[in-house]
Amino acid sequence: MAGRSPARASRSISGTHPVLSVRTRRVNSQGIPKTKWGVLDMSDGVSPIATGGAGTIFEYRVAAVLLGRLLRGALVPIGMRLPMGWVELQQGIDGRDFDDIVVTAGGENPAPSIEIQVKRRLRITGSDADFIKVMRTAAGVCQTRGKELVKGRLLLGLAVGDDDGTGPLSELTEMARARRDHESLARLLRPGVTREELRIRHSHVVKAVATAVSISDGAQAEALSHRILAGLHVWRVDVGPEGSDWREELDLLDDLASACDRTSSDLLNLLCAFAQELGPRAGQVDAARVRAELLRAHGIDLPLHQNAATAPSSSPRFTIVNHSGTVFAAENQTFNNPQFGR
């Protein structure tokens, strides 16, 4: 995430219990403390872009879109084709490395999860300090939790707003997952096989990884880069007021919001405000908890979403068994050897 993490782990005097610390500023006109990472207060007239807070706003808008998907019973947007089960913010205190947002799939326990690092802007170059930092964190995951990555229990995500090389980076991750090792990937990246743009971007990734972990051996840097790329999933996300992902979520929440005489814009903005409250507290929520909060705080009693996979069929079903042709299996009525007019 751009800026510093709101839920930072520090040690108590005994050195055994992590505690949360939230930086407070002065209070506003209502006597409510302003926080660097809590509900963003702009009453002092300072632009969040000028102060570095724009990245925080961006992260909460990404979180709001994910909370909307959680309410709708939608799939995890990157990395896996499974319905969302939990959304967690600022999970560094629980040992997560890509700690901005963690999305865990619903279903079996332990379910796979994707840890997402959120960046409003990121330059995918070998000299960019933020990108080098992301690669350093990813390298640490490969070292400490490599088995989880290989098994698919853990995925790494990178959600980026402003696009500066994320398209080619996303392609490189798909290529890395399709190739056995770095030597195999290198054969795919030869001139005449893969376009120059991807080869150049791969060299930037390798350079960033080498710098991040102080590797001088080129083969080792390429091997580690392949492991990182194979475990990484890139999400180019546009959540500005007119952004494609924001507007899409507005459209998809419309039925849910209309059932409560609210607009989808009302609902999505409330989810964004809820994300701002969750962030400093390292919040962890499933759909039921989000619904309960909307009811408790705003009197919004959302109807339960029914997945298409589990919804009853709206059309009658029947069975036709024709022993000389196709058998249609269904449930209400059975016609044996029907005679059709010729």
C-alpha positions, -999 to +999 in steps of 0.1 A: +000+000+000+011+035-006+020+051+027+025+033+059+005+004+072-022+015+097-021-017+118+015-019+128+028-046+151+049-034+180+061-051+211+047-046+246+071-040+275+071-078+281+081-083+245+055-111+240+022-095+230+018-075+198-003-043+202-019-020+177-009+016+175-027+042+155-012+076+150-035+104+161-035+140+150-056+168+165-093+165+170-119+179+145-147+203+152-168+175+167-140+165+191-133+133+172-096+125+169-083+127+133-062+096+124-037+092+097-052+059+086-088+061+099-117+080+084-100+105+061-108+140+073-102+168+048-117+197+068-082+212+071-082+218+033-050+198+027-051+176-004-045+139+003-024+137-029-001+163-015+002+146+019+005+110+006-030+101+017-043+094-018-028+060-016-048+053+015-080+065-002-073+042-031-068+012-009-101+018+009-119+021-024-104-012-036-115-027-003-150-013-008-152-031-042-141-063-026-167-059+002-194-054-025-183-086-042-184-104-008-220-093-003-230-105-038-214-139-034-191-132-063-158-149-071-124-137-059-114-112-086-079-124-092-059-156-088-087-181-081-121-190-094-138-195-060-164-175-042-152-150-016-154-160+021-135-134+041-120-100+035-093-089+059-074-056+060-039-047+073-030-082+084+007-077+091+000-083+128-011-119+118+021-126+099+008-117+065+035-103+042+014-088+014-008-074+042-029-046+027-059-069+019-063-106+023-091-124+006-099-160+016-122-182-004-153-197+011-157-234+014-132-259+027-110-252+057-082-243+053-094-225+022-069-208-002-062-172+003-046-144-017-026-117+000-029-084-020-005-055-019-022-023-030-004+004-049-021+035-064+009+039-086+038+016-094+065+016-120+076-019-130+113-011-135+145-024-120+153+009-103+119+018-088+122+018-050+085+007-045+088-021-069+120-033-054+103-033-020+075-054-034+100-079-048+118-080-015+086-089+003+077-115-023+111-131-020+106-134+017+073-152+011+091-176-013+116-184+014+093-188+044+060-200+028+072-215-004+053-248+001+020-229+005+027-211-028+035-243-046+004-261-033-019-232-042-030-226-006-014-191-008-014-167-037+002-133-039-017-104-055-007-069-067-035-044-072-023-014-091-041+018-101-020+039-125-007+016-152+030+017-159+040-017-170+015-038-152+001-053-184+034-069-194+040-079-158+007-097-158+016-115-190+050-125-175+033-141-144+011-162-167+042-173-187+061-181-155+032-203-143+032-222-176+069-229-175+087-254-153+117-233-142+137-202-150+157-220-177+125-231-194+111-195-191+143-181-207+138-203-238+103-188-241+117-153-238+141-156-267+140-131-296+117-142-323+096-162-298+084-134-274+080-098-282+107-074-271+085-055-246+081-086-225+118-095-226+127-059-215+101-060-187+114-094-175+150-080-173+136-052-151+120-078-128+152-097-125+172-065-118+147-055-091+148-089-075+187-090-075+187-055-059+161-065-034+179-095-020+215-085-029+221-113-054+250-109-078+247-142-095+224-138-126+211-173-127+201-172-090+183-139-096+165-154-126+155-185-106+141-164-077+123-141-102+106-171-118+093-183-084+080-148-076+063-144-110+048-178-108+031-170-075+021-134-083-013-123-097-016-088-111-049-068-108-051-036-128-079-019-108-096+013-116-116+026-086-118+063-092-153+079-093-155+072-130-133+041-129-144+010-147-142-013-116-160+012-094-188+017-120-191-020-126-196-027-089-222+001-088-242-017-115-239-051-099-250-038-065-281-021-079-305-050-073-293-055-038-295-018-029-329-013-046-344-040-024-336-018+006-347+015-011-311+026-014-290+034-044-260+014-052-239+045-048-252+049-012-243+012-005-208+013-021-199+046-003-210+030+030-188+000+023-159+024+017-165+041+050-167+007+067-134-003+052-119+029+067-130+018+101-117-018+096-083-008+084-068+006+116-083-023+135-069-050+112-105-060+106-117-094+094-152-098+080-174-122+061-206-114+043-227-120+075-206-095+095-209-068+068-246-073+067-248-070+105-228-038+105-250-022+078-281-031+098-266-020+131-251+013+119-275+023+091-307+003+094-301-014+061-314-049+061-300-065+030-317-095+015-296-126+014-279-131-019-286-163-037-259-177-059-270-188-093-254-222-087-278-228-057-309-210-069-339-231-078-347-233-114-375-210-126-386-232-154-404-266-150-382-297-154-393-330-168-379-363-182-383-377-216-369-412-220-367-423-256-350-457-258-340-452-294-325-418-289-313-393-263-322-396-227-331-363-209-328-366-171-349-343-149-372-345-120-409-339-123-425-363-149-413-393-169-426-402-203-415-437-215-412-443-252-432-413-263-445-414-299-440-383-319-459-375-351-439-378-382 
